[in-house]
């Protein structure tokens, strides 16, 4: 009696497997990276020519040896064996980094471990793809070193700036103290002279005294501005919601711009803003004082303060 069995599917599966293995070897044997295959006992089943070229160990003599027998240090062997065990257990891809000593210095490698299944879907082996990351590791170390050095330089420069700021603060207060007294004398005595000798002075002389007095007051305002600028450099900025209309009105009121010619103020409502109160106030002081200064020669000065909504191409003003 003769029995016949159709082996067509088996032959087809074997042919497919052989073709897959041929493609795998064609790919791996031309890669510059190391490709290795290990079983559950951590024995080397396959290694591509890149491993032989880099290690100097003939692959033919290495097949069947364990990771430890291949010369890995106990620490590296334990790390790779643990990762292989996890891949066999979880079927999840693992990534590890290893360092190997060489005559020219340590080399760093990044290895990716991937499960290889058999025809029944079970994990039959683990494929290890190892890439030399020595240059990348060195570059990362250099970047870290540069960052540390930069932080040190920034800290040193910050300390220098703080010293300069303290010196500027001391200078500002010294200027304020040393200059205010003579300015008060100039303004005060020019006023006394005007009152005492006004009747005996001609118009031109009275004008000279007025110019002296105004120059002294202007110098006082410049000193105040210098101190304000110094304080702004040291102040911490805050963000508060402010009533813009009330702030501008207060600046105009505190500025005492009642001297002739009388200024016509045209103030349109402005939206509430979020800003640092001191900085925004100082900005408006500067703007308004400039407007008053450069409108002084106009017999009927008019200063308009308002805003217009921003558009796609036009910022708010």
C-alpha positions as MATLAB code, in Angstrom:
seq = 'XXXXXXXXXXXXXXXXXXXXXXXXXXXXXXXXXXXXXXXXXXXXXXXXXXXXXXXXXXXXXXXXXXXXXXXXXXXXXXXXXXXXXXXXXXXXXXXXXXXXXXXXXXXXXXXXXXXXXXXXXXXXXXXXXXXXXXXXXXXXXXXXXXXXXXXXXXXXXXXXXXXXXXXXXXXXXXXXXXXXXXXXXXXXXXXXXXXXXXXXXXXXXXXXXXXXXXXXXXXXXXXXXXXXXXXXXXXXXXXXXXXXXXXXXXXXXXXXXXXXXXXXXXXXXXXXXXXXXXXXXXXXXXXXXXXXXXXXXXXXXXXXXXXXXXXXXXXXX';
ca = [
       0.000    0.000    0.000;
       1.376    3.368   -1.030;
       0.675    6.621    0.938;
       0.906   10.020   -0.675;
       1.157   13.360    1.176;
       0.932   16.776   -0.404;
       4.039   18.727    0.667;
       3.448   21.624   -1.645;
       2.681   24.093    1.155;
       5.677   22.955    3.163;
       7.964   23.333    0.155;
       6.514   26.747   -0.527;
       7.047   27.788    3.104;
      10.633   26.494    3.011;
      11.307   28.383   -0.198;
       9.852   31.557    1.307;
      11.983   31.105    4.421;
      15.106   30.560    2.356;
      14.401   33.655    0.284;
      13.824   35.694    3.437;
      17.094   34.451    4.930;
      18.931   35.256    1.697;
      17.607   38.815    1.727;
      18.444   39.160    5.413;
      22.052   38.104    4.852;
      22.389   40.314    1.774;
      21.282   43.276    3.858;
      23.192   42.585    7.064;
      26.467   41.555    5.423;
      26.700   44.928    3.736;
      25.905   47.012    6.809;
      28.665   48.937    8.620;
      26.873   48.270   11.925;
      27.179   44.998   13.833;
      24.269   42.562   13.494;
      24.156   39.545   15.820;
      21.628   36.820   16.654;
      21.372   35.112   20.038;
      19.304   32.236   21.476;
      17.809   31.862   24.954;
      21.136   30.615   26.341;
      22.822   33.815   25.084;
      24.776   31.877   22.465;
      25.802   33.608   19.240;
      23.912   32.133   16.279;
      24.931   34.628   13.622;
      27.155   37.670   13.174;
      27.707   39.800   10.096;
      31.153   40.628    8.661;
      31.150   44.053   10.391;
      31.545   42.306   13.769;
      34.558   40.357   12.582;
      36.152   43.471   11.073;
      35.663   45.546   14.227;
      36.535   42.927   16.860;
      39.177   40.942   14.969;
      37.452   37.717   16.063;
      36.617   35.305   13.210;
      32.883   34.764   13.182;
      33.299   31.077   12.367;
      35.099   30.540   15.699;
      32.633   32.622   17.664;
      29.359   30.909   16.724;
      27.899   28.956   19.618;
      29.772   30.941   22.260;
      27.995   32.869   24.983;
      28.307   36.604   25.451;
      30.730   36.123   28.342;
      32.812   33.657   26.315;
      33.064   36.233   23.528;
      35.074   38.445   25.886;
      32.430   40.857   27.185;
      33.071   42.300   30.628;
      30.879   40.930   33.431;
      28.936   44.217   33.572;
      28.327   44.323   29.799;
      27.483   40.613   29.652;
      24.933   41.011   32.446;
      23.369   44.045   30.744;
      22.990   42.280   27.373;
      21.737   39.025   28.898;
      19.119   40.891   30.933;
      17.918   42.734   27.819;
      17.763   39.475   25.772;
      15.753   37.813   28.542;
      13.273   40.703   28.561;
      12.819   40.472   24.774;
      12.143   36.705   24.979;
       9.641   37.351   27.776;
       7.844   40.506   26.615;
       8.517   40.412   22.841;
       9.128   44.151   23.156;
      12.055   45.927   21.518;
      14.847   46.923   23.932;
      17.569   49.552   23.623;
      20.760   49.597   25.664;
      24.079   51.451   25.613;
      27.433   49.778   26.189;
      31.020   50.969   26.511;
      33.944   48.851   25.323;
      37.620   49.590   26.043;
      39.976   49.760   23.044;
      43.665   50.659   22.664;
      42.629   54.065   21.320;
      40.154   54.713   24.122;
      36.639   53.649   25.121;
      34.000   53.271   22.422;
      30.280   53.673   23.025;
      27.644   51.538   21.326;
      23.873   51.679   21.157;
      22.210   48.299   20.672;
      18.630   47.617   19.602;
      17.274   44.154   20.458;
      14.385   42.787   18.380;
      12.453   39.524   18.763;
      12.550   37.013   15.853;
       9.575   34.659   15.667;
       9.460   31.138   14.258;
       6.705   29.701   12.046;
       4.525   29.052   15.112;
       4.812   32.667   16.238;
       7.113   31.930   19.176;
      10.247   33.929   19.854;
      13.061   31.813   18.452;
      15.954   34.253   18.739;
      16.859   37.852   19.402;
      18.459   40.060   16.769;
      20.902   42.660   18.107;
      21.771   45.667   15.953;
      24.707   47.658   17.381;
      25.686   51.140   16.213;
      28.859   53.013   17.166;
      27.855   56.233   18.949;
      31.318   57.176   20.211;
      31.477   60.420   18.247;
      27.947   61.360   19.219;
      28.707   60.672   22.883;
      31.860   62.779   22.683;
      29.934   65.589   21.012;
      27.246   65.444   23.721;
      29.937   65.536   26.406;
      31.540   68.547   24.725;
      28.175   70.304   24.561;
      27.591   69.640   28.264;
      31.070   70.949   29.034;
      30.485   74.032   26.897;
      27.119   74.641   28.586;
      28.737   74.356   32.008;
      31.467   76.755   30.941;
      28.895   79.144   29.500;
      26.892   79.062   32.722;
      30.055   79.892   34.660;
      30.812   82.804   32.351;
      27.222   84.053   32.595;
      27.380   83.848   36.382;
      30.677   85.741   36.395;
      29.329   88.377   34.019;
      26.144   88.696   36.089;
      28.251   89.279   39.199;
      30.209   91.976   37.331;
      26.984   93.634   36.207;
      25.680   93.620   39.767;
      28.882   95.335   40.918;
      28.517   97.942   38.160;
      24.867   98.486   39.095;
      25.792   99.049   42.720;
      28.479  101.500   41.655;
      25.980  103.261   39.382;
      23.493  103.457   42.231;
      26.127  104.970   44.539;
      27.138  107.398   41.795;
      23.531  108.421   41.157;
      22.870  109.215   44.784;
      26.184  111.022   45.043;
      25.288  113.157   42.025;
      21.874  113.858   43.503;
      23.299  114.918   46.840;
      26.239  116.932   45.505;
      24.343  118.803   42.792;
      21.017  119.530   44.443;
      22.437  121.919   47.067;
      24.163  124.308   44.612;
      21.159  124.159   42.293;
      18.867  125.163   45.143;
      21.236  128.057   45.924;
      21.250  129.197   42.292;
      17.475  129.034   41.996;
      16.846  130.524   45.435;
      19.268  133.443   45.199;
      18.221  134.272   41.634;
      14.648  134.478   42.946;
      15.695  136.679   45.856;
      17.668  138.919   43.529;
      14.666  139.248   41.241;
      12.425  140.270   44.139;
      14.923  142.707   45.674;
      16.260  144.373   42.552;
      13.424  143.867   40.113;
      12.477  147.540   40.114;
      15.998  148.674   39.299;
      16.606  146.046   36.587;
      15.728  146.463   32.966;
      13.711  143.894   31.049;
      16.802  142.188   29.630;
      18.335  141.708   33.109;
      15.089  140.274   34.472;
      15.055  137.887   31.504;
      18.584  136.756   32.345;
      17.550  135.974   35.926;
      14.492  134.067   34.699;
      16.690  131.996   32.370;
      19.085  131.228   35.255;
      16.209  130.134   37.495;
      14.591  127.998   34.790;
      17.954  126.381   33.937;
      18.449  125.463   37.604;
      14.978  123.897   37.742;
      15.624  122.072   34.479;
      18.868  120.701   35.916;
      16.911  119.507   38.937;
      14.478  117.675   36.661;
      17.396  116.057   34.811;
      18.764  114.806   38.128;
      15.333  113.408   38.990;
      15.223  111.645   35.611;
      18.679  110.187   36.212;
      17.577  108.790   39.559;
      14.343  107.451   38.062;
      16.303  105.706   35.337;
      18.653  104.195   37.911;
      15.746  102.908   39.990;
      14.010  101.415   36.944;
      17.121   99.374   36.156;
      16.997   97.788   39.616;
      13.251   97.436   40.003;
      11.361   94.179   39.556;
       8.737   94.384   36.842;
       5.142   93.654   37.748;
       2.089   93.105   35.554;
      -1.069   94.791   36.801;
      -4.292   95.818   35.111;
      -4.276   99.620   34.995;
      -6.796  102.370   34.326;
      -5.023  104.090   31.443;
      -7.196  107.212   31.537;
      -6.606  107.785   35.255;
      -2.850  107.271   34.896;
      -2.507  109.831   32.067;
      -4.696  112.332   33.933;
      -2.499  111.946   37.022;
       0.674  112.549   34.987;
      -0.814  115.755   33.517;
      -2.036  116.931   36.920;
       1.268  116.217   38.680;
       3.241  117.901   35.900;
       1.695  121.302   36.664;
       1.591  122.519   33.055;
      -0.411  125.677   33.858;
       2.253  128.148   32.710;
       1.273  130.250   29.706;
       0.543  129.639   26.979;
      -2.431  127.626   28.203;
      -2.456  124.118   26.731;
      -5.620  122.639   25.290;
      -5.744  118.950   26.218;
      -7.804  116.585   24.070;
      -8.016  113.228   25.823;
     -10.015  110.423   24.284;
     -10.811  107.257   26.291;
      -8.136  104.599   26.269;
      -8.537  100.899   27.065;
      -7.356   99.352   30.303;
      -3.914   97.776   29.960;
      -1.768   95.222   31.756;
       1.661   96.689   32.496;
       4.182   97.690   35.135;
       2.707  100.854   36.771;
       6.018  102.641   37.380;
       7.421  101.934   33.919;
       4.228  102.925   32.113;
       3.941  106.104   34.163;
       7.540  107.065   33.386;
       6.900  106.463   29.692;
       3.914  108.826   29.744;
       5.890  111.422   31.726;
       8.561  111.448   29.016;
       6.031  111.622   26.172;
       3.954  114.396   27.721;
       6.953  116.496   28.771;
       8.304  116.288   25.212;
       4.911  117.279   23.822;
       4.758  120.280   26.171;
       8.343  121.254   25.425;
       7.977  121.228   21.661;
       4.538  122.899   21.740;
       5.731  125.819   23.875;
       6.372  128.172   20.981;
       2.852  127.718   19.652;
       0.567  130.551   20.838;
      -2.333  128.112   21.135;
      -0.805  124.698   21.881;
      -3.039  121.646   21.613;
      -1.956  118.185   22.780;
      -4.081  115.214   21.806;
      -3.760  111.828   23.516;
      -5.745  108.848   22.308;
      -5.497  105.481   20.637;
      -6.674  103.652   17.569;
      -7.435   99.918   17.276;
      -4.697   97.756   15.788;
      -5.201   96.261   12.332;
      -3.434   93.435   10.529;
      -0.652   95.761    9.415;
      -1.022   98.692   11.824;
       0.026   98.349   15.474;
      -2.003  100.041   18.193;
      -0.935  103.591   19.087;
];
